[in-house]
Amino acid sequence: MIKRMHTGARMSKAVIHNGVVYLCGQVGDGASVAEQTRDCLSRVDALLQEAGSSREKILQAIIWLADMKDFQEMNEVWDDWVSEGHAPARACGEARLARDQLRVEIIVTAAL
């Protein structure tokens, strides 16, 4: 069985299948990379909780930065957010994001 959450014409914010929840890319509000990262991660927390999971159950995270010069600033927020002993497999790269004001996008896959 596949369960889709917050489904629109283009995408679902989360899809659950076989005990795994897949989140769409989360972006955040704020002027700085740190503010946007905090907001992204808050949205990740909310969707995971709604799906019946948590940040401790994240299997993989993919992070896109508009500019890799923001890597350290994003990591400071990320490192404070990740639960000790529960760091997921993670990739981070640079990409052009959907809107010019976006600095970070985070995609998460987690176990239920």
Secondary structure, 3 states (H helix, E strand, C coil): CEEEEEECCCCEEEEEECCEEEECCEECCCCCHHHHHHHHHHHHHHHHHHHCCCHHHEEEEEEEECCHHHHHHHHHHHHHHCCCCCCCEEEEEECCCCCCCCCEEEEEEEEC
